[in-house]
């Protein structure tokens, strides 16, 4: 069944905005992976623009799964993990993160590695993925996330799936992956948790590792201070048949998560 995203109203009213993720039809979109025999994968992808969970792991070495990050005791939802087909015991992961393990183990279970120099040859290890989202206008963002309180005053919420380019001359284009997203959109911020950020989003919207990211680790990057300056909009994901779809409102240097 297709995946829907709903921006919840803080007052418990009908959602501020609702959309079908990646504009899938009655079913989730078909995986785009082409097998060695020339046939296209028949599995469906509800969370990523291109691949099912099997080929997302095969092509990009990642898995979308419930995040380990919690805020005020509440899970933030889905997260992005470094994941291959290599089984790794938790005890070994802990040892590797402390700098232990044999040279062979460190080579085997290092999924992503930071770029040490411009001469680095294995570019795939240096890139986690490219952020894909809708290019948005200010008016479109307002329609999705603004609401009026009991006094009729407009309240602005941080767009939880938003990103703004920061160019040398100032703010650049702004994007929102609420309705149009790939796996990079699921990477969370470690702020407020016992974890630390291990990746960063570059000006070209490419997510890269800041240190070695091991098999099974959650991929986390700093959303920047502006993202946390105001309340963040809460989004709920549901799966349901398109026939039961509720009406939705019409669409009308560095990178930071977009507050608007």
BALOBA-1460 file (C-alpha; in Angstrom, 3 decimals):
// residues 260
<rec num="1" residu="x" x="0.000" y="0.000" z="0.000"/>
<rec num="2" residu="x" x="1.228" y="3.551" z="-0.665"/>
<rec num="3" residu="x" x="2.787" y="5.615" z="2.096"/>
<rec num="4" residu="x" x="1.198" y="8.867" z="3.265"/>
<rec num="5" residu="x" x="2.784" y="11.675" z="5.265"/>
<rec num="6" residu="x" x="0.616" y="13.880" z="7.484"/>
<rec num="7" residu="x" x="1.770" y="17.115" z="9.128"/>
<rec num="8" residu="x" x="-0.070" y="16.996" z="12.445"/>
<rec num="9" residu="x" x="-1.830" y="20.037" z="13.892"/>
<rec num="10" residu="x" x="-0.481" y="20.803" z="17.407"/>
<rec num="11" residu="x" x="-4.035" y="21.397" z="18.587"/>
<rec num="12" residu="x" x="-5.219" y="17.973" z="17.495"/>
<rec num="13" residu="x" x="-7.235" y="19.296" z="14.561"/>
<rec num="14" residu="x" x="-7.207" y="17.726" z="11.069"/>
<rec num="15" residu="x" x="-3.677" y="17.554" z="9.607"/>
<rec num="16" residu="x" x="-2.147" y="20.773" z="8.333"/>
<rec num="17" residu="x" x="-1.079" y="19.001" z="5.173"/>
<rec num="18" residu="x" x="-1.128" y="15.476" z="3.762"/>
<rec num="19" residu="x" x="0.469" y="13.897" z="0.720"/>
<rec num="20" residu="x" x="1.275" y="10.545" z="-0.789"/>
<rec num="21" residu="x" x="5.032" y="9.984" z="-0.529"/>
<rec num="22" residu="x" x="6.777" y="9.926" z="-3.910"/>
<rec num="23" residu="x" x="3.370" y="10.195" z="-5.660"/>
<rec num="24" residu="x" x="2.954" y="6.422" z="-5.862"/>
<rec num="25" residu="x" x="-0.242" y="4.978" z="-7.322"/>
<rec num="26" residu="x" x="-2.577" y="2.418" z="-5.745"/>
<rec num="27" residu="x" x="0.556" y="0.473" z="-4.866"/>
<rec num="28" residu="x" x="4.049" y="1.608" z="-3.968"/>
<rec num="29" residu="x" x="6.288" y="2.219" z="-6.986"/>
<rec num="30" residu="x" x="8.198" y="-0.699" z="-8.466"/>
<rec num="31" residu="x" x="11.891" y="-0.998" z="-7.628"/>
<rec num="32" residu="x" x="14.064" y="0.298" z="-10.484"/>
<rec num="33" residu="x" x="16.909" y="-2.194" z="-10.001"/>
<rec num="34" residu="x" x="17.794" y="-4.222" z="-13.100"/>
<rec num="35" residu="x" x="19.061" y="-7.716" z="-12.349"/>
<rec num="36" residu="x" x="21.923" y="-9.460" z="-14.133"/>
<rec num="37" residu="x" x="19.413" y="-11.336" z="-16.323"/>
<rec num="38" residu="x" x="18.028" y="-8.023" z="-17.573"/>
<rec num="39" residu="x" x="14.782" y="-8.251" z="-15.624"/>
<rec num="40" residu="x" x="13.555" y="-5.453" z="-13.391"/>
<rec num="41" residu="x" x="13.036" y="-6.187" z="-9.701"/>
<rec num="42" residu="x" x="9.360" y="-6.875" z="-8.985"/>
<rec num="43" residu="x" x="9.416" y="-5.688" z="-5.371"/>
<rec num="44" residu="x" x="7.853" y="-2.381" z="-4.347"/>
<rec num="45" residu="x" x="9.461" y="0.697" z="-2.811"/>
<rec num="46" residu="x" x="7.364" y="2.821" z="-0.454"/>
<rec num="47" residu="x" x="10.093" y="4.786" z="1.313"/>
<rec num="48" residu="x" x="12.749" y="5.457" z="-1.319"/>
<rec num="49" residu="x" x="12.313" y="6.967" z="-4.771"/>
<rec num="50" residu="x" x="14.204" y="4.221" z="-6.549"/>
<rec num="51" residu="x" x="14.855" y="0.973" z="-4.707"/>
<rec num="52" residu="x" x="13.222" y="-1.678" z="-2.549"/>
<rec num="53" residu="x" x="14.900" y="-2.429" z="0.779"/>
<rec num="54" residu="x" x="16.950" y="-5.293" z="-0.694"/>
<rec num="55" residu="x" x="18.468" y="-3.285" z="-3.527"/>
<rec num="56" residu="x" x="18.792" y="-0.123" z="-1.454"/>
<rec num="57" residu="x" x="21.181" y="-2.155" z="0.677"/>
<rec num="58" residu="x" x="22.866" y="-3.716" z="-2.342"/>
<rec num="59" residu="x" x="23.400" y="-0.459" z="-4.247"/>
<rec num="60" residu="x" x="23.906" y="2.101" z="-1.465"/>
<rec num="61" residu="x" x="24.812" y="0.014" z="1.617"/>
<rec num="62" residu="x" x="21.990" y="1.490" z="3.704"/>
<rec num="63" residu="x" x="18.763" y="0.393" z="5.345"/>
<rec num="64" residu="x" x="15.763" y="2.485" z="6.465"/>
<rec num="65" residu="x" x="14.604" y="1.295" z="9.886"/>
<rec num="66" residu="x" x="13.244" y="2.645" z="13.210"/>
<rec num="67" residu="x" x="15.697" y="5.231" z="14.564"/>
<rec num="68" residu="x" x="17.577" y="4.799" z="17.833"/>
<rec num="69" residu="x" x="17.165" y="8.537" z="18.519"/>
<rec num="70" residu="x" x="14.547" y="9.635" z="21.032"/>
<rec num="71" residu="x" x="13.526" y="13.136" z="22.127"/>
<rec num="72" residu="x" x="11.856" y="13.442" z="25.538"/>
<rec num="73" residu="x" x="11.462" y="9.677" z="25.567"/>
<rec num="74" residu="x" x="9.682" y="9.610" z="22.204"/>
<rec num="75" residu="x" x="11.130" y="8.021" z="19.073"/>
<rec num="76" residu="x" x="11.782" y="10.382" z="16.182"/>
<rec num="77" residu="x" x="10.505" y="7.725" z="13.770"/>
<rec num="78" residu="x" x="12.508" y="6.215" z="10.937"/>
<rec num="79" residu="x" x="16.267" y="6.478" z="10.587"/>
<rec num="80" residu="x" x="19.058" y="5.587" z="8.164"/>
<rec num="81" residu="x" x="21.582" y="2.849" z="8.944"/>
<rec num="82" residu="x" x="24.809" y="1.630" z="7.357"/>
<rec num="83" residu="x" x="23.876" y="-1.885" z="6.399"/>
<rec num="84" residu="x" x="25.319" y="-4.526" z="4.101"/>
<rec num="85" residu="x" x="24.918" y="-8.295" z="4.001"/>
<rec num="86" residu="x" x="27.716" y="-8.815" z="6.523"/>
<rec num="87" residu="x" x="26.558" y="-10.122" z="9.928"/>
<rec num="88" residu="x" x="28.139" y="-8.222" z="12.800"/>
<rec num="89" residu="x" x="27.782" y="-9.052" z="16.490"/>
<rec num="90" residu="x" x="27.015" y="-6.065" z="18.781"/>
<rec num="91" residu="x" x="30.110" y="-6.818" z="20.884"/>
<rec num="92" residu="x" x="32.350" y="-6.585" z="17.822"/>
<rec num="93" residu="x" x="30.679" y="-3.348" z="16.732"/>
<rec num="94" residu="x" x="31.370" y="-1.834" z="20.144"/>
<rec num="95" residu="x" x="35.006" y="-2.945" z="19.929"/>
<rec num="96" residu="x" x="35.434" y="-1.473" z="16.448"/>
<rec num="97" residu="x" x="33.943" y="1.861" z="17.547"/>
<rec num="98" residu="x" x="36.499" y="1.996" z="20.367"/>
<rec num="99" residu="x" x="39.300" y="1.557" z="17.851"/>
<rec num="100" residu="x" x="39.798" y="-2.158" z="18.488"/>
<rec num="101" residu="x" x="39.428" y="-5.168" z="16.226"/>
<rec num="102" residu="x" x="41.872" y="-6.690" z="13.784"/>
<rec num="103" residu="x" x="42.923" y="-4.964" z="10.580"/>
<rec num="104" residu="x" x="40.833" y="-7.448" z="8.599"/>
<rec num="105" residu="x" x="37.752" y="-6.810" z="10.743"/>
<rec num="106" residu="x" x="38.128" y="-3.047" z="10.407"/>
<rec num="107" residu="x" x="38.397" y="-3.375" z="6.645"/>
<rec num="108" residu="x" x="35.451" y="-5.774" z="6.390"/>
<rec num="109" residu="x" x="32.946" y="-3.860" z="8.520"/>
<rec num="110" residu="x" x="33.789" y="-0.259" z="7.585"/>
<rec num="111" residu="x" x="30.818" y="0.626" z="5.365"/>
<rec num="112" residu="x" x="31.602" y="4.316" z="4.784"/>
<rec num="113" residu="x" x="34.959" y="6.052" z="5.137"/>
<rec num="114" residu="x" x="35.744" y="9.801" z="5.132"/>
<rec num="115" residu="x" x="37.695" y="11.156" z="2.208"/>
<rec num="116" residu="x" x="41.279" y="11.537" z="3.337"/>
<rec num="117" residu="x" x="42.617" y="13.337" z="0.281"/>
<rec num="118" residu="x" x="41.723" y="14.433" z="-3.236"/>
<rec num="119" residu="x" x="43.603" y="11.405" z="-4.516"/>
<rec num="120" residu="x" x="41.249" y="8.935" z="-2.827"/>
<rec num="121" residu="x" x="40.179" y="6.374" z="-5.409"/>
<rec num="122" residu="x" x="37.201" y="4.638" z="-3.805"/>
<rec num="123" residu="x" x="34.687" y="7.451" z="-4.172"/>
<rec num="124" residu="x" x="31.713" y="5.261" z="-3.199"/>
<rec num="125" residu="x" x="33.103" y="4.860" z="0.303"/>
<rec num="126" residu="x" x="33.282" y="8.643" z="0.644"/>
<rec num="127" residu="x" x="29.657" y="9.344" z="-0.320"/>
<rec num="128" residu="x" x="26.546" y="8.088" z="1.457"/>
<rec num="129" residu="x" x="24.097" y="9.570" z="-1.026"/>
<rec num="130" residu="x" x="22.547" y="12.629" z="-2.664"/>
<rec num="131" residu="x" x="19.587" y="14.343" z="-1.002"/>
<rec num="132" residu="x" x="16.574" y="14.343" z="-3.339"/>
<rec num="133" residu="x" x="13.555" y="16.561" z="-2.654"/>
<rec num="134" residu="x" x="11.108" y="19.098" z="-4.083"/>
<rec num="135" residu="x" x="12.314" y="22.598" z="-4.846"/>
<rec num="136" residu="x" x="9.954" y="24.800" z="-2.820"/>
<rec num="137" residu="x" x="8.820" y="28.413" z="-2.709"/>
<rec num="138" residu="x" x="8.168" y="30.218" z="0.555"/>
<rec num="139" residu="x" x="4.432" y="30.197" z="-0.142"/>
<rec num="140" residu="x" x="4.410" y="26.423" z="-0.615"/>
<rec num="141" residu="x" x="6.234" y="25.911" z="2.672"/>
<rec num="142" residu="x" x="3.791" y="28.235" z="4.424"/>
<rec num="143" residu="x" x="0.851" y="26.196" z="3.159"/>
<rec num="144" residu="x" x="2.362" y="23.004" z="4.491"/>
<rec num="145" residu="x" x="3.514" y="24.030" z="7.939"/>
<rec num="146" residu="x" x="1.962" y="27.304" z="9.138"/>
<rec num="147" residu="x" x="-1.168" y="27.330" z="11.292"/>
<rec num="148" residu="x" x="-3.135" y="29.856" z="13.308"/>
<rec num="149" residu="x" x="-3.404" y="29.609" z="17.081"/>
<rec num="150" residu="x" x="-6.489" y="30.384" z="19.175"/>
<rec num="151" residu="x" x="-5.757" y="34.112" z="18.948"/>
<rec num="152" residu="x" x="-5.550" y="33.996" z="15.162"/>
<rec num="153" residu="x" x="-1.789" y="34.497" z="15.157"/>
<rec num="154" residu="x" x="0.222" y="32.647" z="12.539"/>
<rec num="155" residu="x" x="2.611" y="30.094" z="14.024"/>
<rec num="156" residu="x" x="5.578" y="28.865" z="11.997"/>
<rec num="157" residu="x" x="6.916" y="25.358" z="12.529"/>
<rec num="158" residu="x" x="10.278" y="24.009" z="11.454"/>
<rec num="159" residu="x" x="9.889" y="21.872" z="8.342"/>
<rec num="160" residu="x" x="11.094" y="18.458" z="9.589"/>
<rec num="161" residu="x" x="12.104" y="17.290" z="6.115"/>
<rec num="162" residu="x" x="13.345" y="20.657" z="4.843"/>
<rec num="163" residu="x" x="16.828" y="21.687" z="3.730"/>
<rec num="164" residu="x" x="18.183" y="25.039" z="2.622"/>
<rec num="165" residu="x" x="21.356" y="25.524" z="0.634"/>
<rec num="166" residu="x" x="23.733" y="28.079" z="2.101"/>
<rec num="167" residu="x" x="25.758" y="29.651" z="-0.671"/>
<rec num="168" residu="x" x="28.733" y="31.961" z="-0.306"/>
<rec num="169" residu="x" x="26.573" y="35.017" z="-0.902"/>
<rec num="170" residu="x" x="23.820" y="33.861" z="1.481"/>
<rec num="171" residu="x" x="20.780" y="31.619" z="1.539"/>
<rec num="172" residu="x" x="20.134" y="29.619" z="-1.616"/>
<rec num="173" residu="x" x="17.380" y="27.308" z="-2.814"/>
<rec num="174" residu="x" x="15.126" y="25.561" z="-0.334"/>
<rec num="175" residu="x" x="13.872" y="22.016" z="-0.566"/>
<rec num="176" residu="x" x="11.345" y="19.836" z="1.238"/>
<rec num="177" residu="x" x="11.334" y="16.054" z="1.085"/>
<rec num="178" residu="x" x="8.057" y="15.499" z="2.933"/>
<rec num="179" residu="x" x="6.355" y="14.211" z="-0.223"/>
<rec num="180" residu="x" x="9.288" y="13.532" z="-2.544"/>
<rec num="181" residu="x" x="12.228" y="11.765" z="-0.923"/>
<rec num="182" residu="x" x="14.985" y="9.229" z="-1.132"/>
<rec num="183" residu="x" x="16.861" y="7.407" z="1.612"/>
<rec num="184" residu="x" x="19.091" y="10.357" z="2.562"/>
<rec num="185" residu="x" x="16.023" y="12.167" z="3.948"/>
<rec num="186" residu="x" x="15.797" y="9.626" z="6.766"/>
<rec num="187" residu="x" x="19.171" y="10.489" z="8.326"/>
<rec num="188" residu="x" x="18.563" y="12.089" z="11.744"/>
<rec num="189" residu="x" x="20.435" y="14.490" z="14.024"/>
<rec num="190" residu="x" x="22.068" y="13.099" z="17.169"/>
<rec num="191" residu="x" x="21.221" y="16.223" z="19.181"/>
<rec num="192" residu="x" x="19.655" y="15.434" z="22.544"/>
<rec num="193" residu="x" x="20.738" y="11.786" z="22.466"/>
<rec num="194" residu="x" x="23.718" y="9.770" z="23.667"/>
<rec num="195" residu="x" x="24.924" y="9.374" z="20.078"/>
<rec num="196" residu="x" x="27.205" y="11.686" z="18.083"/>
<rec num="197" residu="x" x="26.893" y="12.871" z="14.494"/>
<rec num="198" residu="x" x="29.045" y="10.910" z="12.067"/>
<rec num="199" residu="x" x="28.111" y="12.541" z="8.740"/>
<rec num="200" residu="x" x="27.442" y="15.933" z="7.146"/>
<rec num="201" residu="x" x="25.430" y="17.330" z="4.243"/>
<rec num="202" residu="x" x="27.562" y="19.348" z="1.810"/>
<rec num="203" residu="x" x="26.513" y="22.403" z="-0.259"/>
<rec num="204" residu="x" x="25.729" y="20.153" z="-3.234"/>
<rec num="205" residu="x" x="23.292" y="18.189" z="-1.003"/>
<rec num="206" residu="x" x="25.561" y="15.152" z="-0.851"/>
<rec num="207" residu="x" x="25.738" y="13.323" z="2.486"/>
<rec num="208" residu="x" x="29.287" y="12.273" z="3.388"/>
<rec num="209" residu="x" x="30.830" y="10.467" z="6.388"/>
<rec num="210" residu="x" x="32.880" y="12.468" z="8.901"/>
<rec num="211" residu="x" x="34.491" y="9.307" z="10.290"/>
<rec num="212" residu="x" x="34.327" y="5.605" z="9.622"/>
<rec num="213" residu="x" x="30.710" y="4.418" z="9.847"/>
<rec num="214" residu="x" x="30.490" y="0.786" z="10.807"/>
<rec num="215" residu="x" x="28.069" y="-1.948" z="9.819"/>
<rec num="216" residu="x" x="24.780" y="-1.452" z="11.677"/>
<rec num="217" residu="x" x="25.456" y="2.117" z="12.850"/>
<rec num="218" residu="x" x="22.824" y="4.798" z="12.449"/>
<rec num="219" residu="x" x="23.869" y="7.617" z="10.104"/>
<rec num="220" residu="x" x="23.487" y="11.029" z="11.788"/>
<rec num="221" residu="x" x="24.267" y="14.616" z="10.762"/>
<rec num="222" residu="x" x="24.022" y="18.060" z="12.347"/>
<rec num="223" residu="x" x="20.859" y="19.884" z="11.241"/>
<rec num="224" residu="x" x="22.364" y="23.211" z="12.448"/>
<rec num="225" residu="x" x="21.103" y="25.541" z="15.177"/>
<rec num="226" residu="x" x="18.384" y="27.240" z="13.112"/>
<rec num="227" residu="x" x="16.525" y="23.976" z="12.705"/>
<rec num="228" residu="x" x="16.127" y="23.677" z="16.477"/>
<rec num="229" residu="x" x="15.368" y="27.350" z="17.118"/>
<rec num="230" residu="x" x="11.594" y="26.746" z="16.903"/>
<rec num="231" residu="x" x="9.185" y="23.863" z="17.391"/>
<rec num="232" residu="x" x="9.555" y="21.174" z="14.751"/>
<rec num="233" residu="x" x="6.469" y="20.066" z="12.841"/>
<rec num="234" residu="x" x="5.371" y="16.538" z="13.710"/>
<rec num="235" residu="x" x="4.847" y="14.144" z="10.815"/>
<rec num="236" residu="x" x="2.983" y="10.837" z="10.975"/>
<rec num="237" residu="x" x="3.380" y="8.145" z="8.335"/>
<rec num="238" residu="x" x="0.546" y="5.774" z="7.468"/>
<rec num="239" residu="x" x="-0.025" y="3.120" z="4.825"/>
<rec num="240" residu="x" x="-3.447" y="2.740" z="3.312"/>
<rec num="241" residu="x" x="-5.256" y="2.027" z="0.093"/>
<rec num="242" residu="x" x="-5.477" y="4.985" z="-2.269"/>
<rec num="243" residu="x" x="-9.272" y="4.481" z="-2.371"/>
<rec num="244" residu="x" x="-9.461" y="5.410" z="1.326"/>
<rec num="245" residu="x" x="-7.270" y="8.439" z="0.891"/>
<rec num="246" residu="x" x="-8.418" y="11.510" z="2.803"/>
<rec num="247" residu="x" x="-8.633" y="14.836" z="1.030"/>
<rec num="248" residu="x" x="-5.490" y="16.912" z="1.126"/>
<rec num="249" residu="x" x="-4.759" y="20.580" z="0.824"/>
<rec num="250" residu="x" x="-3.612" y="21.596" z="-2.680"/>
<rec num="251" residu="x" x="0.021" y="22.145" z="-3.363"/>
<rec num="252" residu="x" x="0.272" y="25.517" z="-4.088"/>
<rec num="253" residu="x" x="28.951" y="26.665" z="1.178"/>
<rec num="254" residu="x" x="26.988" y="24.648" z="3.820"/>
<rec num="255" residu="x" x="23.614" y="23.156" z="4.176"/>
<rec num="256" residu="x" x="21.228" y="23.331" z="7.076"/>
<rec num="257" residu="x" x="17.877" y="21.790" z="7.810"/>
<rec num="258" residu="x" x="15.321" y="24.363" z="6.717"/>
<rec num="259" residu="x" x="13.300" y="26.177" z="9.371"/>
<rec num="260" residu="x" x="11.741" y="28.517" z="6.772"/>
